[in-house]
Amino acid sequence: MFEESQQGAVTVIKGDVPLTSEHVQEATKALEKCFDAGVPMAVFDLERVPLLDSAGLELLLNAEEKFDQHGGALRIGGANRLCLEALEVTGVADHLEIFDEVTEAVRSFLR
């Protein structure tokens, strides 16, 4: 399940299920809600997401591109070791801003 919360103008999307083809549609809906408030600024919290597959990685890449096209940004925060390895090994990490902590990722929008 993926839930959204607000920290100022930044949406934080938190999940507790694998970001895999089985759950991509649910995560996509959470990301799409970020566009309702204007310029989309979001942090995808991967702390409790146990793993990512190719569908999840593709979702994050496509979402970052869409956010960028709309003048916003998608950042990753709190990625656990397995998710971080998946992001790095596949090269997806080269296209996303990744922070150790969700609070750091949220604060990065203030720069």
C-alpha positions, 0 to 999 in steps of 0.5 A: 500500500502507498500513502501520501502525506504533505510536508509543506509543499512536498508530498511524501509517498510512503510504501510498505509493499514491494514496488513491483509489477504487482503494485506499480498501478497503486504507486502510479496513482499516488504519484499522479496525485502530486500533479493536482497541486500545481508544480509536483514536488515529491519524495518517494520513501523507500524505507519500508519498501522491501524490494524493487523490480524492473517495473518499479525502477521504470516507474521511478524513472518515468515519474522523474521525467514527468515531474521534470517536464512539469517543473517539479522533481521526484526525489528518493529518501530512506532507501533500504539496502536492497532497494539502494542496490537495485537502484545502483546496479541498474544505473537508475540511481544516476538519474534520481536524487537519492537521500539517506533520510526522507527529511533530507530529501524534503529539505532539499526542495528548499535550496 
